[in-house]
């Protein structure tokens, strides 16, 4: 996973990923590289063709809100998933220290940052 290895150079070793997207068995807080990678393995086990598309972002030196569209096909359920989610990245000394992921509340991403 060379792309993930490169991405993890941008995060604190004890980064926290709080997943609140409403996916059964996947919601919760994951700490550090191994737990976060384990979450992505679970996602790939649950969904076929899982992918996300970047729709927009807004931020500053301390926080960045990213709007994405998640798509996939449930392996067991056969249901298609197409949902908009927001990931709120918190930065400390230039590294990601916390990620919060939740369903898109609608509205402007600046509102997500102002409410954080």
C-alpha positions in Angstrom: 0.0 0.0 0.0 2.5 2.7 -1.1 -0.1 5.4 -1.3 -1.2 4.7 2.3 2.4 4.6 3.5 2.9 8.1 2.0 -0.3 9.4 3.5 0.7 8.2 7.0 3.8 10.4 6.8 1.4 13.3 7.2 -0.2 12.1 10.4 0.8 11.9 14.0 1.7 8.2 15.0 -1.2 8.3 17.5 -3.8 9.9 15.2 -7.4 9.3 16.3 -10.0 8.5 13.6 -13.5 8.9 14.9 -15.9 7.2 12.5 -19.5 8.3 12.9 -20.9 7.5 9.4 -23.5 5.1 10.7 -22.0 1.9 9.2 -22.8 -1.0 11.5 -19.7 -2.6 12.9 -17.5 0.2 11.7 -18.4 3.2 13.8 -16.1 3.9 16.7 -12.7 5.5 17.4 -9.5 4.0 15.9 -6.1 5.1 17.2 -2.9 4.8 15.3 -1.9 3.4 11.9 -2.7 -0.3 12.5 -6.2 0.3 13.9 -7.1 2.8 11.1 -5.8 0.3 8.4 -7.8 -2.4 10.1 -10.9 -0.2 9.7 -10.2 0.2 6.0 -9.8 -3.6 5.6 -13.2 -4.0 7.2 -14.7 -1.5 4.8 -13.3 -3.4 1.9 -14.7 -6.7 3.3 -18.2 -5.2 3.5 -18.2 -3.4 0.2 -17.3 -4.2 -3.4 -15.9 -1.4 -5.5 -15.6 0.9 -2.5 -14.4 4.3 -3.5 -14.8 8.0 -2.7 -14.7 11.1 -4.7 -13.5 14.4 -3.4 -16.2 17.1 -3.8 -14.6 20.0 -1.9 -12.7 21.2 1.0 -12.3 24.3 3.2 -9.8 25.0 6.0 -6.9 26.7 7.6 -3.7 25.8 9.4 -5.5 24.1 12.3 -8.5 22.3 10.6 -9.6 21.1 7.2 -13.1 19.9 6.4 -13.3 17.6 3.4 -16.6 16.8 1.6 -16.6 13.5 -0.2 -19.0 11.1 -1.9 -18.7 7.5 -0.9 -19.8 4.8 -3.3 -19.8 1.0 -3.1 -21.9 -2.1 -3.4 -22.7 -4.2 -0.3 -21.2 -7.7 -0.6 -23.9 -9.4 1.5 -26.8 -7.0 1.2 -26.4 -6.4 -2.6 -27.4 -2.7 -1.8 -25.6 0.2 -3.5 -24.3 2.9 -1.2 -24.0 6.4 -2.4 -23.6 8.9 0.4 -22.0 12.3 1.1 -19.7 12.4 4.1 -17.5 15.0 5.8 -14.1 14.3 7.3 -12.8 17.0 9.7 -9.0 16.9 10.0 -7.3 18.6 13.0 -3.7 19.5 12.6 -1.1 20.0 15.2 2.4 21.2 14.2 1.6 20.4 10.6 0.5 16.8 11.2 -3.0 15.3 11.3 -3.8 14.5 14.9 -7.5 13.7 14.7 -10.0 12.8 12.0 -13.7 12.9 12.5 -15.9 11.4 9.8 -19.7 11.8 9.7 -22.6 12.1 7.3 -22.8 15.4 5.4 -25.0 17.8 7.5 -25.6 19.9 4.4 -24.7 23.5 4.1 -21.4 25.1 3.8 -18.1 23.4 4.9 -17.2 26.6 6.7 -20.1 25.9 9.1 -18.5 22.6 9.9 -15.3 24.3 10.8 -17.1 27.0 12.8 -18.9 24.4 14.8 -15.8 22.3 15.6 
